[in-house]
Amino acid sequence: MADTPKIEQLVERVERLLMRYDELQRTNELLNQHVDALTLERDSLKSRLSAARARVDGLLDRLPKAEVSEASGSAKEGQT
């Protein structure tokens, strides 16, 4: 009967491991949902950025060429 305490200890440890496993599964599911939400947000922002770039390019195309050169020069001056 000396094995009974060892078996009980083993049972307790297995139960704790199973509970921890369940907790990790729930945490993993929440993290996956968070990743999915962030992926959607990133894709939306990339789409908005692309649309904004297209609008800016369209506006630049409508400017006379001399103004575009001056605007580019002014932007470069502001960077230095």
PyMOL Python script that loads the backbone (N, CA, C, O; Angstrom):
from pymol import cmd

cmd.read_pdbstr("""\
ATOM      1  N   MET A   1       0.812  -1.199   0.000  1.00  0.00           N
ATOM      2  CA  MET A   1       0.000   0.000   0.000  1.00  0.00           C
ATOM      3  C   MET A   1       0.858   1.266   0.000  1.00  0.00           C
ATOM      4  O   MET A   1       0.321   2.372   0.048  1.00  0.00           O
ATOM      5  N   ALA A   2       2.154   1.119  -0.052  1.00  0.00           N
ATOM      6  CA  ALA A   2       3.042   2.273  -0.090  1.00  0.00           C
ATOM      7  C   ALA A   2       2.928   2.986  -1.427  1.00  0.00           C
ATOM      8  O   ALA A   2       3.317   4.149  -1.535  1.00  0.00           O
ATOM      9  N   ASP A   3       2.406   2.319  -2.445  1.00  0.00           N
ATOM     10  CA  ASP A   3       2.246   2.919  -3.762  1.00  0.00           C
ATOM     11  C   ASP A   3       1.077   3.893  -3.828  1.00  0.00           C
ATOM     12  O   ASP A   3       1.037   4.730  -4.730  1.00  0.00           O
ATOM     13  N   THR A   4       0.139   3.811  -2.916  1.00  0.00           N
ATOM     14  CA  THR A   4      -1.048   4.658  -2.946  1.00  0.00           C
ATOM     15  C   THR A   4      -0.698   6.141  -2.907  1.00  0.00           C
ATOM     16  O   THR A   4      -1.250   6.887  -3.715  1.00  0.00           O
ATOM     17  N   PRO A   5       0.180   6.624  -2.026  1.00  0.00           N
ATOM     18  CA  PRO A   5       0.522   8.054  -2.049  1.00  0.00           C
ATOM     19  C   PRO A   5       1.179   8.458  -3.370  1.00  0.00           C
ATOM     20  O   PRO A   5       0.935   9.559  -3.862  1.00  0.00           O
ATOM     21  N   LYS A   6       1.998   7.598  -3.946  1.00  0.00           N
ATOM     22  CA  LYS A   6       2.632   7.915  -5.216  1.00  0.00           C
ATOM     23  C   LYS A   6       1.600   8.015  -6.332  1.00  0.00           C
ATOM     24  O   LYS A   6       1.680   8.893  -7.191  1.00  0.00           O
ATOM     25  N   ILE A   7       0.633   7.107  -6.308  1.00  0.00           N
ATOM     26  CA  ILE A   7      -0.423   7.142  -7.324  1.00  0.00           C
ATOM     27  C   ILE A   7      -1.249   8.404  -7.166  1.00  0.00           C
ATOM     28  O   ILE A   7      -1.591   9.050  -8.157  1.00  0.00           O
ATOM     29  N   GLU A   8      -1.575   8.765  -5.924  1.00  0.00           N
ATOM     30  CA  GLU A   8      -2.354   9.980  -5.679  1.00  0.00           C
ATOM     31  C   GLU A   8      -1.586  11.219  -6.140  1.00  0.00           C
ATOM     32  O   GLU A   8      -2.167  12.139  -6.716  1.00  0.00           O
ATOM     33  N   GLN A   9      -0.278  11.236  -5.883  1.00  0.00           N
ATOM     34  CA  GLN A   9       0.542  12.350  -6.333  1.00  0.00           C
ATOM     35  C   GLN A   9       0.553  12.427  -7.857  1.00  0.00           C
ATOM     36  O   GLN A   9       0.474  13.505  -8.445  1.00  0.00           O
ATOM     37  N   LEU A  10       0.652  11.259  -8.473  1.00  0.00           N
ATOM     38  CA  LEU A  10       0.651  11.203  -9.936  1.00  0.00           C
ATOM     39  C   LEU A  10      -0.686  11.683 -10.492  1.00  0.00           C
ATOM     40  O   LEU A  10      -0.721  12.433 -11.468  1.00  0.00           O
ATOM     41  N   VAL A  11      -1.779  11.254  -9.875  1.00  0.00           N
ATOM     42  CA  VAL A  11      -3.109  11.679 -10.308  1.00  0.00           C
ATOM     43  C   VAL A  11      -3.245  13.197 -10.176  1.00  0.00           C
ATOM     44  O   VAL A  11      -3.755  13.852 -11.085  1.00  0.00           O
ATOM     45  N   GLU A  12      -2.794  13.758  -9.053  1.00  0.00           N
ATOM     46  CA  GLU A  12      -2.863  15.203  -8.856  1.00  0.00           C
ATOM     47  C   GLU A  12      -2.041  15.941  -9.911  1.00  0.00           C
ATOM     48  O   GLU A  12      -2.466  16.965 -10.447  1.00  0.00           O
ATOM     49  N   ARG A  13      -0.873  15.407 -10.192  1.00  0.00           N
ATOM     50  CA  ARG A  13      -0.019  16.057 -11.181  1.00  0.00           C
ATOM     51  C   ARG A  13      -0.641  16.004 -12.578  1.00  0.00           C
ATOM     52  O   ARG A  13      -0.604  16.990 -13.313  1.00  0.00           O
ATOM     53  N   VAL A  14      -1.197  14.883 -12.934  1.00  0.00           N
ATOM     54  CA  VAL A  14      -1.866  14.744 -14.233  1.00  0.00           C
ATOM     55  C   VAL A  14      -3.053  15.701 -14.314  1.00  0.00           C
ATOM     56  O   VAL A  14      -3.273  16.323 -15.353  1.00  0.00           O
ATOM     57  N   GLU A  15      -3.815  15.824 -13.237  1.00  0.00           N
ATOM     58  CA  GLU A  15      -4.954  16.744 -13.221  1.00  0.00           C
ATOM     59  C   GLU A  15      -4.487  18.189 -13.402  1.00  0.00           C
ATOM     60  O   GLU A  15      -5.112  18.957 -14.133  1.00  0.00           O
ATOM     61  N   ARG A  16      -3.386  18.559 -12.735  1.00  0.00           N
ATOM     62  CA  ARG A  16      -2.850  19.912 -12.892  1.00  0.00           C
ATOM     63  C   ARG A  16      -2.369  20.134 -14.325  1.00  0.00           C
ATOM     64  O   ARG A  16      -2.586  21.203 -14.897  1.00  0.00           O
ATOM     65  N   LEU A  17      -1.726  19.138 -14.897  1.00  0.00           N
ATOM     66  CA  LEU A  17      -1.269  19.252 -16.283  1.00  0.00           C
ATOM     67  C   LEU A  17      -2.442  19.405 -17.244  1.00  0.00           C
ATOM     68  O   LEU A  17      -2.367  20.183 -18.195  1.00  0.00           O
ATOM     69  N   LEU A  18      -3.518  18.672 -17.005  1.00  0.00           N
ATOM     70  CA  LEU A  18      -4.704  18.779 -17.862  1.00  0.00           C
ATOM     71  C   LEU A  18      -5.346  20.156 -17.734  1.00  0.00           C
ATOM     72  O   LEU A  18      -5.793  20.731 -18.726  1.00  0.00           O
ATOM     73  N   MET A  19      -5.393  20.683 -16.515  1.00  0.00           N
ATOM     74  CA  MET A  19      -5.948  22.027 -16.331  1.00  0.00           C
ATOM     75  C   MET A  19      -5.069  23.055 -17.036  1.00  0.00           C
ATOM     76  O   MET A  19      -5.576  23.967 -17.689  1.00  0.00           O
ATOM     77  N   ARG A  20      -3.760  22.908 -16.903  1.00  0.00           N
ATOM     78  CA  ARG A  20      -2.841  23.837 -17.562  1.00  0.00           C
ATOM     79  C   ARG A  20      -2.982  23.752 -19.074  1.00  0.00           C
ATOM     80  O   ARG A  20      -2.932  24.767 -19.770  1.00  0.00           O
ATOM     81  N   TYR A  21      -3.157  22.537 -19.577  1.00  0.00           N
ATOM     82  CA  TYR A  21      -3.355  22.332 -21.014  1.00  0.00           C
ATOM     83  C   TYR A  21      -4.614  23.057 -21.488  1.00  0.00           C
ATOM     84  O   TYR A  21      -4.595  23.718 -22.527  1.00  0.00           O
ATOM     85  N   ASP A  22      -5.696  22.938 -20.739  1.00  0.00           N
ATOM     86  CA  ASP A  22      -6.941  23.640 -21.088  1.00  0.00           C
ATOM     87  C   ASP A  22      -6.740  25.156 -21.081  1.00  0.00           C
ATOM     88  O   ASP A  22      -7.227  25.857 -21.968  1.00  0.00           O
ATOM     89  N   GLU A  23      -6.018  25.656 -20.073  1.00  0.00           N
ATOM     90  CA  GLU A  23      -5.742  27.093 -20.004  1.00  0.00           C
ATOM     91  C   GLU A  23      -4.931  27.549 -21.216  1.00  0.00           C
ATOM     92  O   GLU A  23      -5.211  28.594 -21.805  1.00  0.00           O
ATOM     93  N   LEU A  24      -3.936  26.764 -21.577  1.00  0.00           N
ATOM     94  CA  LEU A  24      -3.104  27.124 -22.725  1.00  0.00           C
ATOM     95  C   LEU A  24      -3.902  27.088 -24.029  1.00  0.00           C
ATOM     96  O   LEU A  24      -3.685  27.917 -24.913  1.00  0.00           O
ATOM     97  N   GLN A  25      -4.813  26.142 -24.148  1.00  0.00           N
ATOM     98  CA  GLN A  25      -5.662  26.099 -25.346  1.00  0.00           C
ATOM     99  C   GLN A  25      -6.530  27.349 -25.440  1.00  0.00           C
ATOM    100  O   GLN A  25      -6.662  27.932 -26.516  1.00  0.00           O
ATOM    101  N   ARG A  26      -7.122  27.762 -24.327  1.00  0.00           N
ATOM    102  CA  ARG A  26      -7.952  28.974 -24.328  1.00  0.00           C
ATOM    103  C   ARG A  26      -7.107  30.206 -24.654  1.00  0.00           C
ATOM    104  O   ARG A  26      -7.519  31.062 -25.437  1.00  0.00           O
ATOM    105  N   THR A  27      -5.936  30.284 -24.053  1.00  0.00           N
ATOM    106  CA  THR A  27      -5.045  31.413 -24.315  1.00  0.00           C
ATOM    107  C   THR A  27      -4.639  31.443 -25.777  1.00  0.00           C
ATOM    108  O   THR A  27      -4.621  32.503 -26.402  1.00  0.00           O
ATOM    109  N   ASN A  28      -4.315  30.290 -26.316  1.00  0.00           N
ATOM    110  CA  ASN A  28      -3.923  30.202 -27.721  1.00  0.00           C
ATOM    111  C   ASN A  28      -5.062  30.642 -28.636  1.00  0.00           C
ATOM    112  O   ASN A  28      -4.824  31.335 -29.625  1.00  0.00           O
ATOM    113  N   GLU A  29      -6.272  30.256 -28.325  1.00  0.00           N
ATOM    114  CA  GLU A  29      -7.423  30.657 -29.138  1.00  0.00           C
ATOM    115  C   GLU A  29      -7.615  32.174 -29.088  1.00  0.00           C
ATOM    116  O   GLU A  29      -7.882  32.803 -30.112  1.00  0.00           O
ATOM    117  N   LEU A  30      -7.478  32.754 -27.904  1.00  0.00           N
ATOM    118  CA  LEU A  30      -7.600  34.215 -27.783  1.00  0.00           C
ATOM    119  C   LEU A  30      -6.499  34.918 -28.575  1.00  0.00           C
ATOM    120  O   LEU A  30      -6.753  35.915 -29.249  1.00  0.00           O
ATOM    121  N   LEU A  31      -5.284  34.398 -28.491  1.00  0.00           N
ATOM    122  CA  LEU A  31      -4.184  34.996 -29.246  1.00  0.00           C
ATOM    123  C   LEU A  31      -4.411  34.880 -30.753  1.00  0.00           C
ATOM    124  O   LEU A  31      -4.114  35.811 -31.501  1.00  0.00           O
ATOM    125  N   ASN A  32      -4.933  33.749 -31.191  1.00  0.00           N
ATOM    126  CA  ASN A  32      -5.233  33.587 -32.620  1.00  0.00           C
ATOM    127  C   ASN A  32      -6.303  34.576 -33.075  1.00  0.00           C
ATOM    128  O   ASN A  32      -6.218  35.123 -34.174  1.00  0.00           O
ATOM    129  N   GLN A  33      -7.306  34.806 -32.233  1.00  0.00           N
ATOM    130  CA  GLN A  33      -8.334  35.792 -32.565  1.00  0.00           C
ATOM    131  C   GLN A  33      -7.730  37.185 -32.648  1.00  0.00           C
ATOM    132  O   GLN A  33      -8.090  37.978 -33.519  1.00  0.00           O
ATOM    133  N   HIS A  34      -6.814  37.476 -31.739  1.00  0.00           N
ATOM    134  CA  HIS A  34      -6.154  38.786 -31.740  1.00  0.00           C
ATOM    135  C   HIS A  34      -5.302  38.951 -33.001  1.00  0.00           C
ATOM    136  O   HIS A  34      -5.305  40.016 -33.618  1.00  0.00           O
ATOM    137  N   VAL A  35      -4.593  37.924 -33.372  1.00  0.00           N
ATOM    138  CA  VAL A  35      -3.774  37.967 -34.592  1.00  0.00           C
ATOM    139  C   VAL A  35      -4.671  38.183 -35.809  1.00  0.00           C
ATOM    140  O   VAL A  35      -4.341  38.972 -36.694  1.00  0.00           O
ATOM    141  N   ASP A  36      -5.792  37.491 -35.853  1.00  0.00           N
ATOM    142  CA  ASP A  36      -6.727  37.660 -36.981  1.00  0.00           C
ATOM    143  C   ASP A  36      -7.235  39.100 -37.057  1.00  0.00           C
ATOM    144  O   ASP A  36      -7.306  39.684 -38.138  1.00  0.00           O
ATOM    145  N   ALA A  37      -7.586  39.665 -35.901  1.00  0.00           N
ATOM    146  CA  ALA A  37      -8.082  41.050 -35.884  1.00  0.00           C
ATOM    147  C   ALA A  37      -6.997  42.022 -36.332  1.00  0.00           C
ATOM    148  O   ALA A  37      -7.268  42.955 -37.088  1.00  0.00           O
ATOM    149  N   LEU A  38      -5.770  41.803 -35.868  1.00  0.00           N
ATOM    150  CA  LEU A  38      -4.672  42.681 -36.266  1.00  0.00           C
ATOM    151  C   LEU A  38      -4.343  42.524 -37.747  1.00  0.00           C
ATOM    152  O   LEU A  38      -3.978  43.498 -38.405  1.00  0.00           O
ATOM    153  N   THR A  39      -4.466  41.331 -38.269  1.00  0.00           N
ATOM    154  CA  THR A  39      -4.228  41.101 -39.694  1.00  0.00           C
ATOM    155  C   THR A  39      -5.252  41.853 -40.532  1.00  0.00           C
ATOM    156  O   THR A  39      -4.904  42.464 -41.542  1.00  0.00           O
ATOM    157  N   LEU A  40      -6.508  41.811 -40.119  1.00  0.00           N
ATOM    158  CA  LEU A  40      -7.547  42.560 -40.831  1.00  0.00           C
ATOM    159  C   LEU A  40      -7.277  44.062 -40.762  1.00  0.00           C
ATOM    160  O   LEU A  40      -7.429  44.773 -41.756  1.00  0.00           O
ATOM    161  N   GLU A  41      -6.880  44.535 -39.596  1.00  0.00           N
ATOM    162  CA  GLU A  41      -6.590  45.960 -39.443  1.00  0.00           C
ATOM    163  C   GLU A  41      -5.406  46.364 -40.324  1.00  0.00           C
ATOM    164  O   GLU A  41      -5.442  47.408 -40.975  1.00  0.00           O
ATOM    165  N   ARG A  42      -4.359  45.535 -40.343  1.00  0.00           N
ATOM    166  CA  ARG A  42      -3.192  45.824 -41.173  1.00  0.00           C
ATOM    167  C   ARG A  42      -3.572  45.872 -42.646  1.00  0.00           C
ATOM    168  O   ARG A  42      -3.157  46.776 -43.371  1.00  0.00           O
ATOM    169  N   ASP A  43      -4.368  44.890 -43.089  1.00  0.00           N
ATOM    170  CA  ASP A  43      -4.783  44.864 -44.487  1.00  0.00           C
ATOM    171  C   ASP A  43      -5.605  46.101 -44.845  1.00  0.00           C
ATOM    172  O   ASP A  43      -5.459  46.664 -45.930  1.00  0.00           O
ATOM    173  N   SER A  44      -6.467  46.512 -43.922  1.00  0.00           N
ATOM    174  CA  SER A  44      -7.271  47.715 -44.147  1.00  0.00           C
ATOM    175  C   SER A  44      -6.379  48.946 -44.255  1.00  0.00           C
ATOM    176  O   SER A  44      -6.576  49.786 -45.132  1.00  0.00           O
ATOM    177  N   LEU A  45      -5.398  49.050 -43.363  1.00  0.00           N
ATOM    178  CA  LEU A  45      -4.492  50.201 -43.399  1.00  0.00           C
ATOM    179  C   LEU A  45      -3.645  50.204 -44.671  1.00  0.00           C
ATOM    180  O   LEU A  45      -3.395  51.263 -45.247  1.00  0.00           O
ATOM    181  N   LYS A  46      -3.206  49.033 -45.109  1.00  0.00           N
ATOM    182  CA  LYS A  46      -2.431  48.957 -46.348  1.00  0.00           C
ATOM    183  C   LYS A  46      -3.276  49.390 -47.536  1.00  0.00           C
ATOM    184  O   LYS A  46      -2.786  50.066 -48.440  1.00  0.00           O
ATOM    185  N   SER A  47      -4.536  49.003 -47.535  1.00  0.00           N
ATOM    186  CA  SER A  47      -5.445  49.394 -48.610  1.00  0.00           C
ATOM    187  C   SER A  47      -5.668  50.905 -48.608  1.00  0.00           C
ATOM    188  O   SER A  47      -5.649  51.546 -49.659  1.00  0.00           O
ATOM    189  N   ARG A  48      -5.879  51.465 -47.420  1.00  0.00           N
ATOM    190  CA  ARG A  48      -6.068  52.913 -47.313  1.00  0.00           C
ATOM    191  C   ARG A  48      -4.817  53.665 -47.745  1.00  0.00           C
ATOM    192  O   ARG A  48      -4.906  54.701 -48.404  1.00  0.00           O
ATOM    193  N   LEU A  49      -3.657  53.146 -47.377  1.00  0.00           N
ATOM    194  CA  LEU A  49      -2.396  53.775 -47.776  1.00  0.00           C
ATOM    195  C   LEU A  49      -2.239  53.744 -49.289  1.00  0.00           C
ATOM    196  O   LEU A  49      -1.828  54.731 -49.899  1.00  0.00           O
ATOM    197  N   SER A  50      -2.562  52.626 -49.879  1.00  0.00           N
ATOM    198  CA  SER A  50      -2.463  52.501 -51.337  1.00  0.00           C
ATOM    199  C   SER A  50      -3.397  53.493 -52.031  1.00  0.00           C
ATOM    200  O   SER A  50      -3.018  54.135 -53.010  1.00  0.00           O
ATOM    201  N   ALA A  51      -4.616  53.610 -51.514  1.00  0.00           N
ATOM    202  CA  ALA A  51      -5.569  54.552 -52.094  1.00  0.00           C
ATOM    203  C   ALA A  51      -5.077  55.989 -51.937  1.00  0.00           C
ATOM    204  O   ALA A  51      -5.211  56.794 -52.859  1.00  0.00           O
ATOM    205  N   ALA A  52      -4.513  56.314 -50.784  1.00  0.00           N
ATOM    206  CA  ALA A  52      -3.999  57.661 -50.551  1.00  0.00           C
ATOM    207  C   ALA A  52      -2.825  57.954 -51.487  1.00  0.00           C
ATOM    208  O   ALA A  52      -2.716  59.055 -52.027  1.00  0.00           O
ATOM    209  N   ARG A  53      -1.960  56.978 -51.671  1.00  0.00           N
ATOM    210  CA  ARG A  53      -0.833  57.172 -52.595  1.00  0.00           C
ATOM    211  C   ARG A  53      -1.332  57.416 -54.015  1.00  0.00           C
ATOM    212  O   ARG A  53      -0.806  58.264 -54.735  1.00  0.00           O
ATOM    213  N   ALA A  54      -2.351  56.663 -54.405  1.00  0.00           N
ATOM    214  CA  ALA A  54      -2.903  56.842 -55.751  1.00  0.00           C
ATOM    215  C   ALA A  54      -3.489  58.247 -55.907  1.00  0.00           C
ATOM    216  O   ALA A  54      -3.322  58.884 -56.947  1.00  0.00           O
ATOM    217  N   ARG A  55      -4.178  58.724 -54.862  1.00  0.00           N
ATOM    218  CA  ARG A  55      -4.739  60.074 -54.926  1.00  0.00           C
ATOM    219  C   ARG A  55      -3.636  61.122 -55.016  1.00  0.00           C
ATOM    220  O   ARG A  55      -3.742  62.066 -55.800  1.00  0.00           O
ATOM    221  N   VAL A  56      -2.580  60.966 -54.224  1.00  0.00           N
ATOM    222  CA  VAL A  56      -1.467  61.912 -54.262  1.00  0.00           C
ATOM    223  C   VAL A  56      -0.795  61.872 -55.629  1.00  0.00           C
ATOM    224  O   VAL A  56      -0.488  62.916 -56.204  1.00  0.00           O
ATOM    225  N   ASP A  57      -0.567  60.667 -56.152  1.00  0.00           N
ATOM    226  CA  ASP A  57       0.028  60.557 -57.486  1.00  0.00           C
ATOM    227  C   ASP A  57      -0.847  61.232 -58.538  1.00  0.00           C
ATOM    228  O   ASP A  57      -0.340  61.893 -59.444  1.00  0.00           O
ATOM    229  N   GLY A  58      -2.163  61.062 -58.414  1.00  0.00           N
ATOM    230  CA  GLY A  58      -3.085  61.709 -59.341  1.00  0.00           C
ATOM    231  C   GLY A  58      -3.007  63.217 -59.252  1.00  0.00           C
ATOM    232  O   GLY A  58      -3.029  63.910 -60.270  1.00  0.00           O
ATOM    233  N   LEU A  59      -2.917  63.723 -58.043  1.00  0.00           N
ATOM    234  CA  LEU A  59      -2.792  65.173 -57.864  1.00  0.00           C
ATOM    235  C   LEU A  59      -1.466  65.675 -58.415  1.00  0.00           C
ATOM    236  O   LEU A  59      -1.422  66.732 -59.045  1.00  0.00           O
ATOM    237  N   LEU A  60      -0.397  64.943 -58.191  1.00  0.00           N
ATOM    238  CA  LEU A  60       0.907  65.348 -58.716  1.00  0.00           C
ATOM    239  C   LEU A  60       0.907  65.352 -60.240  1.00  0.00           C
ATOM    240  O   LEU A  60       1.524  66.215 -60.865  1.00  0.00           O
ATOM    241  N   ASP A  61       0.217  64.387 -60.832  1.00  0.00           N
ATOM    242  CA  ASP A  61       0.141  64.335 -62.294  1.00  0.00           C
ATOM    243  C   ASP A  61      -0.604  65.536 -62.864  1.00  0.00           C
ATOM    244  O   ASP A  61      -0.354  65.945 -63.997  1.00  0.00           O
ATOM    245  N   ARG A  62      -1.507  66.093 -62.089  1.00  0.00           N
ATOM    246  CA  ARG A  62      -2.290  67.234 -62.563  1.00  0.00           C
ATOM    247  C   ARG A  62      -1.526  68.552 -62.446  1.00  0.00           C
ATOM    248  O   ARG A  62      -1.894  69.538 -63.084  1.00  0.00           O
ATOM    249  N   LEU A  63      -0.475  68.575 -61.642  1.00  0.00           N
ATOM    250  CA  LEU A  63       0.316  69.798 -61.494  1.00  0.00           C
ATOM    251  C   LEU A  63       1.175  70.020 -62.729  1.00  0.00           C
ATOM    252  O   LEU A  63       1.628  69.066 -63.363  1.00  0.00           O
ATOM    253  N   PRO A  64       1.396  71.289 -63.067  1.00  0.00           N
ATOM    254  CA  PRO A  64       2.339  71.568 -64.156  1.00  0.00           C
ATOM    255  C   PRO A  64       3.730  71.037 -63.769  1.00  0.00           C
ATOM    256  O   PRO A  64       4.080  70.997 -62.589  1.00  0.00           O
ATOM    257  N   LYS A  65       4.493  70.641 -64.751  1.00  0.00           N
ATOM    258  CA  LYS A  65       5.792  70.016 -64.503  1.00  0.00           C
ATOM    259  C   LYS A  65       6.733  70.903 -63.693  1.00  0.00           C
ATOM    260  O   LYS A  65       7.458  70.392 -62.840  1.00  0.00           O
ATOM    261  N   ALA A  66       6.747  72.191 -63.926  1.00  0.00           N
ATOM    262  CA  ALA A  66       7.637  73.090 -63.189  1.00  0.00           C
ATOM    263  C   ALA A  66       7.301  73.072 -61.700  1.00  0.00           C
ATOM    264  O   ALA A  66       8.201  73.071 -60.860  1.00  0.00           O
ATOM    265  N   GLU A  67       6.028  73.057 -61.375  1.00  0.00           N
ATOM    266  CA  GLU A  67       5.623  73.051 -59.977  1.00  0.00           C
ATOM    267  C   GLU A  67       5.994  71.743 -59.319  1.00  0.00           C
ATOM    268  O   GLU A  67       6.357  71.723 -58.143  1.00  0.00           O
ATOM    269  N   VAL A  68       5.911  70.649 -60.055  1.00  0.00           N
ATOM    270  CA  VAL A  68       6.275  69.344 -59.498  1.00  0.00           C
ATOM    271  C   VAL A  68       7.749  69.344 -59.129  1.00  0.00           C
ATOM    272  O   VAL A  68       8.122  68.850 -58.065  1.00  0.00           O
ATOM    273  N   SER A  69       8.598  69.899 -60.006  1.00  0.00           N
ATOM    274  CA  SER A  69      10.031  69.960 -59.720  1.00  0.00           C
ATOM    275  C   SER A  69      10.298  70.824 -58.502  1.00  0.00           C
ATOM    276  O   SER A  69      11.109  70.466 -57.649  1.00  0.00           O
ATOM    277  N   GLU A  70       9.620  71.962 -58.416  1.00  0.00           N
ATOM    278  CA  GLU A  70       9.802  72.839 -57.269  1.00  0.00           C
ATOM    279  C   GLU A  70       9.308  72.170 -55.990  1.00  0.00           C
ATOM    280  O   GLU A  70       9.944  72.283 -54.941  1.00  0.00           O
ATOM    281  N   ALA A  71       8.181  71.477 -56.075  1.00  0.00           N
ATOM    282  CA  ALA A  71       7.631  70.805 -54.901  1.00  0.00           C
ATOM    283  C   ALA A  71       8.570  69.694 -54.448  1.00  0.00           C
ATOM    284  O   ALA A  71       8.768  69.501 -53.248  1.00  0.00           O
ATOM    285  N   SER A  72       9.139  68.976 -55.379  1.00  0.00           N
ATOM    286  CA  SER A  72      10.088  67.929 -55.022  1.00  0.00           C
ATOM    287  C   SER A  72      11.318  68.530 -54.374  1.00  0.00           C
ATOM    288  O   SER A  72      11.831  67.995 -53.391  1.00  0.00           O
ATOM    289  N   GLY A  73      11.796  69.641 -54.917  1.00  0.00           N
ATOM    290  CA  GLY A  73      12.965  70.313 -54.347  1.00  0.00           C
ATOM    291  C   GLY A  73      12.672  70.831 -52.951  1.00  0.00           C
ATOM    292  O   GLY A  73      13.523  70.735 -52.066  1.00  0.00           O
ATOM    293  N   SER A  74      11.488  71.374 -52.739  1.00  0.00           N
ATOM    294  CA  SER A  74      11.122  71.881 -51.417  1.00  0.00           C
ATOM    295  C   SER A  74      11.035  70.746 -50.414  1.00  0.00           C
ATOM    296  O   SER A  74      11.454  70.888 -49.265  1.00  0.00           O
ATOM    297  N   ALA A  75      10.496  69.632 -50.846  1.00  0.00           N
ATOM    298  CA  ALA A  75      10.378  68.481 -49.941  1.00  0.00           C
ATOM    299  C   ALA A  75      11.752  67.962 -49.560  1.00  0.00           C
ATOM    300  O   ALA A  75      11.978  67.579 -48.412  1.00  0.00           O
ATOM    301  N   LYS A  76      12.678  67.947 -50.522  1.00  0.00           N
ATOM    302  CA  LYS A  76      14.032  67.485 -50.236  1.00  0.00           C
ATOM    303  C   LYS A  76      14.752  68.442 -49.298  1.00  0.00           C
ATOM    304  O   LYS A  76      15.509  68.014 -48.426  1.00  0.00           O
ATOM    305  N   GLU A  77      14.515  69.743 -49.479  1.00  0.00           N
ATOM    306  CA  GLU A  77      15.142  70.726 -48.605  1.00  0.00           C
ATOM    307  C   GLU A  77      14.659  70.562 -47.177  1.00  0.00           C
ATOM    308  O   GLU A  77      15.427  70.729 -46.230  1.00  0.00           O
ATOM    309  N   GLY A  78      13.395  70.236 -47.028  1.00  0.00           N
ATOM    310  CA  GLY A  78      12.827  70.072 -45.698  1.00  0.00           C
ATOM    311  C   GLY A  78      13.375  68.842 -44.982  1.00  0.00           C
ATOM    312  O   GLY A  78      13.342  68.775 -43.754  1.00  0.00           O
ATOM    313  N   GLN A  79      13.877  67.872 -45.736  1.00  0.00           N
ATOM    314  CA  GLN A  79      14.398  66.647 -45.127  1.00  0.00           C
ATOM    315  C   GLN A  79      15.784  66.839 -44.554  1.00  0.00           C
ATOM    316  O   GLN A  79      16.158  66.149 -43.607  1.00  0.00           O
ATOM    317  N   THR A  80      16.555  67.763 -45.106  1.00  0.00           N
ATOM    318  CA  THR A  80      17.936  67.935 -44.659  1.00  0.00           C
ATOM    319  C   THR A  80      18.046  68.894 -43.511  1.00  0.00           C
ATOM    320  O   THR A  80      19.147  69.145 -43.020  1.00  0.00           O
TER     321      THR A  80
END
""", "prot")
cmd.dss("prot")
cmd.show_as("cartoon", "prot")
cmd.util.cbc("prot")
cmd.orient("prot")
